Amino acid sequence: MLPDFRVRQRDYLLEISRLLTQELDLEKLLARILRVSIEMLAGQAGIIALKQPDGWSVAAAHGIAPAFLSYLTPLLAEEKVRELDVRELNRMLKELTYTASMGLLNGTGLPLAAHGQVIGVIFIFRNYADLFTPNDRTLLQSFADQAAIAVFNAQLYGQVTYEKKRLDALLDSAADGILILDGEMNIERCNEAFSKLYGMPNEEITGKAHNEIIKWKKEPQGSTLEESVKGGWPLTPNATLYVEGDLNRPLPPPIPVGITYAPLLSDEGKLRNVIMAVRDITHFRNADEMKATFISIVSHELRTPVALIKGYASTLRRADAKWDKHTINDSLSVIEEEADRLSKMIDDLLDASRLQAGGLSLNQADVVIPSLALRVTERFSSQAPKHHIVTDFPEKFPIILGDENRLEQVMSNLVSNALKYAPEGEIKITGTVLPEQVIVCVSDEGPGIDPKDLPHIFDRFYRSTNAVKQTKGAGLGLYLARAIIEAHGGRIWAESANGSTQRPKPDSGARICFSLPR
């Protein structure tokens, strides 16, 4: 070889050395290495094939005819080629090149090996035979080794970049808030979920100390991070912490959260990072409160009828007293009424349970709403001598498709509520016909609904303070009524007794209406 060519080979080696530290984009790096290889080996074209987990693939090509490349790419992916080592691959490419060019072209291959592992091959196409001295081959192999290290580093950088993107996607898509702290308890990273939960932009949270952001309204349940660190936490790599309490935010109100702290230790056991998972536990707290309310209401509502039944039954069974027929009938009537009340409460609880499980089914058929309302009126009139229950429906009120038993349950609940909350006066069931729906309303002349209670009257187990003091019930009637009406494709709402759609005022009477599709 000519001396000036050796000088150029040295320059090529220096250029590859620079690429080791300057270029981490794998695609650009491979294109540059291939161009330098073609010049260095005085070739006309070339390819770089990399060994992937599933076999060989063309990662870069220069000066190759598209037809030859389209043949070569699937050939390298074949099952029998995947298992070839570098020597066998070079031999195959040489034979393929010689055959394709009818003996006019030859090929030279340089294996790419880094850290004792073959990662690919550079194959250069030339129109003359191999004429390399041992020194030339040593120089070429040195070039290939440096190129392999550059490719390995670029692949490693690409893998790290991919892992970072995957971690970013994981953090940003997480429903829980996630914070990453450094060893000094400063916030290195904050995901979008925590930013929204806390009410502050990401960039204003990142960089702040943990105790600047995590401030409790009152003493939380469990030791805080600062208290635990002072006590020597973490003693083991898996020593997680859990703290639960009301977290203060820039804008009130505080939000109930549960925070899990997980340590990340170095090989020497030094704390490098703390991973925080912050979960909004409002739903769980509401569920606990609802459970406590349920137990309180049901235990209270069950105790009264059970006590009455037991009391009257024990009185009737006394051996030292003789009761007249009238007293016996009155006592048995009370027992029967309280047993019916217990039965209704149990049915309501079962219906509520079915609703939670999505098991409330409808047996739909033609329903004549005016006849249904009249039946409900007749049943309740005998029980309410202080009330006057009337119905008012227009002629030719349309027949609707629905579950008659369930709709009777709704109407009975509404009339029963009116009887409980209105001490006396008229209770009216009215119907209105619209082009696409019918509307049924039950109104009374009682004190009406307090505006602060209005948003909650259809909630499960909800009872206003006055209702708890004055009437019996488990707070399920309107909840079940709403569920049944919505299952029919309608809606239910409260309005003032004079027909206004505004919030009802106290002492104006209550009016509950529901719509059903025609």
C-alpha positions as CSV (number, residue, x, y, z in Angstrom):
1,M,0.0,0.0,0.0
2,L,1.1,3.6,-0.6
3,P,2.5,5.6,2.3
4,D,-0.1,8.3,1.8
5,F,-2.8,5.7,2.1
6,R,-1.4,4.6,5.5
7,V,-1.5,8.3,6.6
8,R,-5.2,8.4,5.5
9,Q,-5.9,5.2,7.4
10,R,-4.4,6.8,10.5
11,D,-6.6,9.9,10.0
12,Y,-9.6,7.6,9.7
13,L,-8.7,6.0,13.0
14,L,-8.5,9.4,14.6
15,E,-11.9,10.4,13.1
16,I,-13.5,7.2,14.5
17,S,-12.0,8.1,17.9
18,R,-13.6,11.5,17.8
19,L,-16.9,9.9,16.9
20,L,-16.6,7.8,20.0
21,T,-17.1,10.9,22.2
22,Q,-19.1,13.2,19.9
23,E,-21.8,11.2,18.1
24,L,-24.4,9.2,20.0
25,D,-27.1,9.1,17.3
26,L,-26.8,5.5,16.1
27,E,-28.2,6.2,12.6
28,K,-25.8,9.1,11.9
29,L,-22.9,7.2,13.5
30,L,-23.4,4.1,11.3
31,A,-23.6,6.2,8.2
32,R,-20.3,8.0,9.0
33,I,-18.5,4.7,9.9
34,L,-19.7,3.2,6.7
35,R,-18.5,6.1,4.6
36,V,-15.1,6.1,6.3
37,S,-14.8,2.3,5.8
38,I,-15.5,2.5,2.1
39,E,-12.9,5.2,1.6
40,M,-10.4,3.4,3.9
41,L,-10.8,0.1,2.0
42,A,-11.0,1.8,-1.5
43,G,-14.4,0.3,-2.0
44,Q,-17.4,1.2,-4.2
45,A,-20.3,0.4,-1.8
46,G,-21.0,-1.1,1.6
47,I,-23.4,-2.2,4.3
48,I,-23.3,-2.5,8.1
49,A,-25.3,-5.5,9.4
50,L,-26.0,-5.6,13.2
51,K,-26.8,-8.6,15.2
52,Q,-30.2,-8.2,16.9
53,P,-31.8,-10.6,19.4
54,D,-33.8,-12.1,16.5
55,G,-31.0,-12.2,13.9
56,W,-29.0,-10.0,11.5
57,S,-30.4,-6.9,9.9
58,V,-29.1,-4.2,7.6
59,A,-28.6,-1.1,9.7
60,A,-26.8,1.2,7.1
61,A,-26.1,1.0,3.4
62,H,-24.2,3.1,0.8
63,G,-23.9,2.7,-2.9
64,I,-26.1,-0.4,-3.0
65,A,-28.6,-0.9,-5.8
66,P,-32.2,-0.9,-4.4
67,A,-32.9,-4.2,-6.1
68,F,-29.9,-5.9,-4.4
69,L,-30.7,-4.3,-1.1
70,S,-34.3,-5.4,-1.2
71,Y,-33.1,-9.0,-1.8
72,L,-30.4,-8.8,0.8
73,T,-32.6,-7.5,3.7
74,P,-35.0,-10.4,3.9
75,L,-32.2,-12.9,3.3
76,L,-30.4,-11.7,6.4
77,A,-33.6,-12.2,8.4
78,E,-34.1,-15.8,7.4
79,E,-33.9,-18.4,10.2
80,K,-30.9,-20.2,8.9
81,V,-28.9,-16.9,8.5
82,R,-29.7,-15.8,12.0
83,E,-27.4,-18.4,13.5
84,L,-24.4,-17.6,11.3
85,D,-21.2,-16.3,12.9
86,V,-19.2,-13.4,11.4
87,R,-17.0,-15.6,9.3
88,E,-19.9,-17.6,7.8
89,L,-21.8,-14.4,7.2
90,N,-18.8,-12.9,5.4
91,R,-18.4,-16.0,3.2
92,M,-22.1,-15.9,2.3
93,L,-21.9,-12.2,1.4
94,K,-18.8,-12.7,-0.7
95,E,-20.4,-15.6,-2.7
96,L,-23.6,-13.6,-3.1
97,T,-21.6,-10.5,-4.3
98,Y,-19.5,-12.6,-6.7
99,T,-22.5,-14.4,-8.2
100,A,-24.6,-11.2,-8.5
101,S,-21.8,-9.3,-10.3
102,M,-20.8,-12.3,-12.5
103,G,-17.3,-12.2,-11.0
104,L,-16.7,-8.5,-11.4
105,L,-17.0,-7.5,-7.7
106,N,-15.4,-8.8,-4.5
107,G,-16.1,-8.2,-0.9
108,T,-14.3,-7.5,2.4
109,G,-15.9,-7.9,5.8
110,L,-14.7,-6.5,9.2
111,P,-16.3,-7.9,12.3
112,L,-17.5,-5.4,14.9
113,A,-16.8,-6.7,18.4
114,A,-17.1,-4.8,21.7
115,H,-16.5,-6.1,25.2
116,G,-16.0,-9.6,23.9
117,Q,-19.3,-9.6,22.1
118,V,-19.8,-9.5,18.3
119,I,-22.4,-6.9,17.6
120,G,-22.2,-6.6,13.8
121,V,-20.1,-6.6,10.5
122,I,-19.0,-4.0,8.0
123,F,-19.0,-5.4,4.5
124,I,-17.3,-3.4,1.8
125,F,-17.9,-4.2,-2.0
126,R,-14.8,-3.7,-4.2
127,N,-13.8,-4.6,-7.8
128,Y,-10.5,-6.1,-7.0
129,A,-9.2,-8.9,-4.7
130,D,-8.0,-8.7,-1.1
131,L,-4.4,-7.6,-1.0
132,F,-3.7,-6.8,2.7
133,T,-0.4,-7.3,4.5
134,P,-0.5,-8.5,8.2
135,N,0.2,-4.8,9.3
136,D,-2.8,-3.7,7.1
137,R,-5.0,-6.3,8.7
138,T,-3.9,-5.2,12.2
139,L,-4.7,-1.6,11.3
140,L,-8.1,-2.5,9.8
141,Q,-9.0,-4.6,12.9
142,S,-8.1,-1.7,15.1
143,F,-10.4,0.5,13.1
144,A,-13.2,-2.1,13.3
145,D,-12.7,-2.4,17.1
146,Q,-13.0,1.3,17.6
147,A,-16.0,1.5,15.3
148,A,-17.6,-1.3,17.3
149,I,-17.1,0.6,20.6
150,A,-18.6,3.7,19.0
151,V,-21.6,1.6,17.8
152,F,-21.9,-0.1,21.2
153,N,-21.9,3.2,23.0
154,A,-24.5,4.6,20.6
155,Q,-26.7,1.6,21.1
156,L,-26.3,1.9,24.9
157,Y,-27.2,5.6,24.7
158,G,-30.3,4.7,22.6
159,Q,-31.4,2.1,25.1
160,V,-30.9,4.6,28.0
161,T,-32.9,7.2,26.0
162,Y,-35.7,4.7,25.4
163,E,-35.8,3.7,29.0
164,K,-36.0,7.3,30.0
165,K,-38.9,7.9,27.6
166,R,-40.6,4.9,28.9
167,L,-40.2,6.0,32.5
168,D,-41.4,9.5,31.6
169,A,-44.5,8.0,29.9
170,L,-45.1,5.7,33.0
171,L,-44.9,8.7,35.4
172,D,-47.0,11.0,33.3
173,S,-49.7,8.4,32.7
174,A,-49.9,7.3,36.4
175,A,-53.2,8.2,38.1
176,D,-51.4,8.6,41.5
177,G,-49.1,11.6,42.2
178,I,-45.5,10.6,42.1
179,L,-42.5,12.6,43.4
180,I,-38.8,11.6,43.2
181,L,-36.6,13.0,46.0
182,D,-32.8,13.2,46.1
183,G,-30.8,12.2,49.1
184,E,-31.2,15.6,50.6
185,M,-35.0,15.3,50.4
186,N,-35.4,17.9,47.6
187,I,-37.8,17.2,44.8
188,E,-36.1,16.1,41.6
189,R,-39.2,15.0,39.6
190,C,-42.9,15.6,39.8
191,N,-45.5,14.0,37.6
192,E,-48.6,15.6,36.1
193,A,-51.0,13.8,38.4
194,F,-49.4,15.3,41.5
195,S,-49.3,18.7,39.9
196,K,-53.0,18.6,39.3
197,L,-53.8,17.2,42.8
198,Y,-51.7,19.8,44.5
199,G,-52.8,22.7,42.3
200,M,-49.3,24.0,41.4
201,P,-47.3,23.9,38.1
202,N,-44.6,21.2,37.8
203,E,-41.8,23.7,37.5
204,E,-42.8,25.4,40.7
205,I,-42.7,22.1,42.6
206,T,-39.5,20.7,41.3
207,G,-36.4,21.8,43.2
208,K,-38.3,22.6,46.4
209,A,-37.6,20.7,49.7
210,H,-40.1,18.0,50.6
211,N,-41.3,19.8,53.7
212,E,-42.1,22.9,51.7
213,I,-44.7,21.0,49.6
214,I,-45.9,18.3,52.0
215,K,-47.5,20.2,54.8
216,W,-50.2,18.6,56.9
217,K,-53.3,20.4,58.2
218,K,-53.1,18.4,61.4
219,E,-51.0,15.6,62.8
220,P,-51.1,12.7,60.2
221,Q,-51.5,9.0,60.9
222,G,-48.0,7.5,60.9
223,S,-44.6,9.1,61.2
224,T,-43.7,11.8,58.8
225,L,-40.7,11.4,56.5
226,E,-38.6,13.9,58.4
227,E,-39.3,12.1,61.7
228,S,-38.5,8.7,60.2
229,V,-35.2,10.0,58.7
230,K,-34.1,11.4,62.1
231,G,-34.8,7.9,63.5
232,G,-32.5,6.3,61.0
233,W,-34.8,5.4,58.2
234,P,-34.3,3.4,56.0
235,L,-32.7,0.5,57.9
236,T,-33.3,-1.9,54.9
237,P,-33.7,-1.4,51.1
238,N,-37.4,-2.4,51.4
239,A,-38.3,-0.3,54.4
240,T,-41.3,1.6,53.0
241,L,-43.2,4.3,55.0
242,Y,-47.0,5.1,54.8
243,V,-48.5,8.3,56.1
244,E,-52.1,9.4,55.8
245,G,-53.7,12.7,56.5
246,D,-55.1,16.0,55.2
247,L,-52.6,17.7,52.8
248,N,-52.6,21.5,52.7
249,R,-52.6,22.9,49.2
250,P,-52.1,26.4,47.7
251,L,-55.9,26.7,47.2
252,P,-58.2,25.3,49.9
253,P,-59.6,22.9,50.9
254,P,-57.0,20.4,52.1
255,I,-57.2,17.0,50.4
256,P,-57.0,13.7,52.2
257,V,-54.1,11.7,50.9
258,G,-52.1,8.5,51.6
259,I,-48.4,8.7,50.8
260,T,-46.0,5.8,50.4
261,Y,-42.3,6.4,50.6
262,A,-39.9,3.9,49.1
263,P,-36.1,4.3,49.5
264,L,-33.6,3.7,46.7
265,L,-30.1,2.9,48.1
266,S,-26.7,2.8,46.4
267,D,-24.5,-0.3,46.5
268,E,-22.8,1.2,49.6
269,G,-26.2,1.5,51.4
270,K,-26.4,5.2,51.1
271,L,-29.8,6.8,50.4
272,R,-29.8,8.1,46.8
273,N,-33.5,8.7,46.2
274,V,-36.9,8.4,47.8
275,I,-39.9,7.5,45.5
276,M,-43.2,9.0,46.8
277,A,-46.6,7.7,45.6
278,V,-49.4,10.1,46.6
279,R,-52.9,8.8,46.4
280,D,-56.1,10.8,46.8
281,I,-58.1,8.9,49.4
282,T,-61.2,11.1,49.4
283,H,-63.3,8.3,47.9
284,F,-62.1,5.8,50.6
285,R,-62.8,8.3,53.4
286,N,-66.3,9.0,52.0
287,A,-66.9,5.2,51.8
288,D,-65.8,4.9,55.5
289,E,-68.1,7.8,56.5
290,M,-71.0,6.3,54.5
291,K,-70.4,2.9,56.2
292,A,-70.4,4.5,59.6
293,T,-73.6,6.4,58.6
294,F,-75.2,3.2,57.3
295,I,-74.4,1.3,60.6
296,S,-75.7,4.2,62.7
297,I,-79.0,4.7,60.7
298,V,-79.8,1.0,60.2
299,S,-79.1,0.1,63.8
300,H,-81.3,2.9,65.0
301,E,-84.1,2.2,62.6
302,L,-84.0,-1.6,63.3
303,R,-84.0,-1.1,67.1
304,T,-87.3,0.8,67.3
305,P,-89.6,-1.8,65.5
306,V,-87.8,-4.7,67.1
307,A,-88.4,-3.2,70.5
308,L,-92.0,-2.5,69.8
309,I,-92.7,-6.0,68.4
310,K,-90.9,-7.5,71.4
311,G,-92.7,-5.3,73.9
312,Y,-96.2,-5.9,72.6
313,A,-95.6,-9.6,72.2
314,S,-94.2,-9.9,75.7
315,T,-97.2,-7.9,77.1
316,L,-99.7,-10.2,75.3
317,R,-98.0,-13.3,76.7
318,R,-98.1,-12.2,80.3
319,A,-99.8,-14.9,82.4
320,D,-100.9,-12.5,85.2
321,A,-103.1,-10.4,82.9
322,K,-106.2,-10.9,80.8
323,W,-106.6,-8.7,77.8
324,D,-109.9,-7.8,76.1
325,K,-110.3,-8.4,72.3
326,H,-109.9,-4.7,71.5
327,T,-106.5,-4.4,73.3
328,I,-105.3,-7.6,71.7
329,N,-106.3,-6.4,68.2
330,D,-104.6,-3.0,68.7
331,S,-101.4,-4.8,69.9
332,L,-101.4,-7.2,67.0
333,S,-102.0,-4.3,64.6
334,V,-98.9,-2.5,66.0
335,I,-96.9,-5.7,65.7
336,E,-98.0,-6.2,62.1
337,E,-97.2,-2.5,61.2
338,E,-93.8,-2.7,62.7
339,A,-93.1,-6.1,61.0
340,D,-94.2,-4.5,57.6
341,R,-91.9,-1.6,58.3
342,L,-89.0,-4.0,59.0
343,S,-89.8,-5.9,55.8
344,K,-89.8,-2.7,53.7
345,M,-86.5,-1.6,55.2
346,I,-85.0,-5.0,54.4
347,D,-86.4,-4.8,50.8
348,D,-84.9,-1.3,50.4
349,L,-81.5,-2.5,51.7
350,L,-81.6,-5.4,49.3
351,D,-82.5,-3.1,46.4
352,A,-79.7,-0.7,47.3
353,S,-77.3,-3.7,47.4
354,R,-78.5,-4.9,44.0
355,L,-77.9,-1.4,42.6
356,Q,-74.3,-1.3,43.9
357,A,-73.8,-4.7,42.1
358,G,-75.6,-3.5,39.0
359,G,-78.3,-6.1,39.4
360,L,-81.5,-4.0,39.3
361,S,-83.6,-5.5,36.5
362,L,-86.8,-4.2,35.0
363,N,-89.8,-6.3,33.8
364,Q,-91.2,-3.9,31.2
365,A,-94.8,-3.9,30.0
366,D,-97.5,-1.3,29.2
367,V,-98.3,0.9,32.3
368,V,-101.3,3.1,32.8
369,I,-99.8,5.8,35.1
370,P,-103.2,7.4,36.2
371,S,-104.5,4.0,37.3
372,L,-101.3,3.3,39.2
373,A,-101.5,6.7,40.9
374,L,-105.1,6.1,41.9
375,R,-104.1,2.7,43.4
376,V,-101.4,4.3,45.5
377,T,-103.7,7.1,46.6
378,E,-106.4,4.6,47.8
379,R,-103.8,2.6,49.8
380,F,-102.4,5.6,51.6
381,S,-105.6,7.5,52.2
382,S,-106.8,5.0,54.8
383,Q,-103.5,5.5,56.7
384,A,-103.5,9.3,56.7
385,P,-106.7,10.8,58.1
386,K,-105.1,14.3,58.4
387,H,-104.2,14.4,54.7
388,H,-106.2,14.7,51.5
389,I,-104.5,12.8,48.7
390,V,-105.8,13.6,45.2
391,T,-104.7,12.8,41.6
392,D,-104.9,15.1,38.6
393,F,-104.2,13.6,35.2
394,P,-105.3,14.9,31.7
395,E,-107.6,12.7,29.6
396,K,-106.0,10.3,27.2
397,F,-102.8,10.2,29.3
398,P,-100.4,8.1,27.2
399,I,-99.6,4.5,28.1
400,I,-95.8,4.2,28.7
401,L,-93.5,1.2,28.7
402,G,-92.1,0.4,32.1
403,D,-91.9,-1.9,35.1
404,E,-95.3,-1.3,36.9
405,N,-94.1,-2.7,40.3
406,R,-91.0,-0.5,40.3
407,L,-92.9,2.6,39.2
408,E,-95.4,1.9,42.0
409,Q,-92.5,1.7,44.4
410,V,-91.3,5.1,43.2
411,M,-94.7,6.7,43.6
412,S,-95.3,5.1,47.0
413,N,-91.9,6.4,48.2
414,L,-92.8,9.9,47.1
415,V,-96.2,9.9,48.7
416,S,-94.8,8.3,51.9
417,N,-92.2,11.1,52.1
418,A,-94.9,13.7,51.7
419,L,-97.0,12.1,54.5
420,K,-93.9,12.0,56.8
421,Y,-92.7,15.6,56.2
422,A,-96.1,17.4,55.8
423,P,-98.0,17.2,59.1
424,E,-101.3,17.8,57.3
425,G,-102.9,19.3,54.2
426,E,-103.2,18.2,50.5
427,I,-100.9,15.8,48.8
428,K,-101.4,15.9,45.0
429,I,-100.2,13.5,42.3
430,T,-100.3,15.3,38.9
431,G,-99.4,14.3,35.3
432,T,-98.2,16.4,32.3
433,V,-97.9,15.2,28.7
434,L,-95.0,16.5,26.6
435,P,-94.2,15.5,22.9
436,E,-91.5,13.0,23.9
437,Q,-92.1,12.4,27.6
438,V,-94.6,12.4,30.5
439,I,-94.0,14.1,33.8
440,V,-95.4,13.0,37.1
441,C,-95.2,15.2,40.2
442,V,-96.0,14.6,43.9
443,S,-96.4,17.8,45.9
444,D,-97.4,18.5,49.5
445,E,-98.1,21.6,51.8
446,G,-95.4,20.9,54.3
447,P,-92.3,23.0,55.3
448,G,-90.5,22.2,52.0
449,I,-86.9,21.3,51.5
450,D,-84.0,23.3,52.9
451,P,-81.8,24.6,50.0
452,K,-78.6,23.2,51.7
453,D,-80.2,19.7,51.6
454,L,-81.4,19.9,48.0
455,P,-78.1,18.6,46.3
456,H,-78.1,15.6,48.6
457,I,-81.7,14.4,48.9
458,F,-81.2,11.6,46.3
459,D,-78.0,10.4,47.9
460,R,-77.8,7.0,49.5
461,F,-78.5,7.1,53.3
462,Y,-78.7,10.9,53.3
463,R,-81.1,12.4,55.8
464,S,-81.2,16.0,56.9
465,T,-80.7,17.0,60.5
466,N,-84.4,17.9,60.9
467,A,-85.5,14.6,59.2
468,V,-83.4,12.6,61.7
469,K,-85.0,14.3,64.6
470,Q,-88.6,14.2,63.3
471,T,-89.1,11.1,61.2
472,K,-88.1,7.5,60.8
473,G,-86.3,6.1,57.8
474,A,-82.9,4.9,56.4
475,G,-82.5,7.5,53.7
476,L,-83.0,5.0,50.9
477,G,-86.4,6.0,49.5
478,L,-85.4,8.8,47.1
479,Y,-82.1,7.1,46.3
480,L,-84.0,4.0,45.0
481,A,-86.5,6.2,43.3
482,R,-83.8,8.0,41.3
483,A,-82.2,4.6,40.4
484,I,-85.5,3.2,39.1
485,I,-86.4,6.3,37.1
486,E,-83.0,6.5,35.5
487,A,-83.2,2.8,34.7
488,H,-86.3,3.7,32.7
489,G,-84.4,6.4,30.8
490,G,-86.0,9.3,32.7
491,R,-84.8,11.7,35.4
492,I,-86.1,12.9,38.8
493,W,-85.7,16.3,40.5
494,A,-87.1,18.5,43.3
495,E,-88.7,21.9,42.8
496,S,-90.8,24.3,44.8
497,A,-94.5,23.6,45.2
498,N,-95.6,26.6,43.0
499,G,-94.0,24.9,40.0
500,S,-90.8,27.1,39.9
501,T,-87.7,25.4,38.7
502,Q,-85.7,27.4,41.3
503,R,-84.6,25.9,44.5
504,P,-87.5,25.3,46.9
505,K,-87.8,27.7,49.8
506,P,-88.7,26.5,53.3
507,D,-92.4,26.5,54.1
508,S,-93.3,26.5,50.5
509,G,-94.0,22.8,50.4
510,A,-92.0,20.1,48.6
511,R,-92.6,18.9,45.0
512,I,-90.7,15.9,43.6
513,C,-91.1,15.2,39.9
514,F,-89.9,12.5,37.5
515,S,-90.0,12.2,33.7
516,L,-90.5,9.0,31.7
517,P,-90.0,8.7,27.9
518,R,-93.2,8.1,25.9
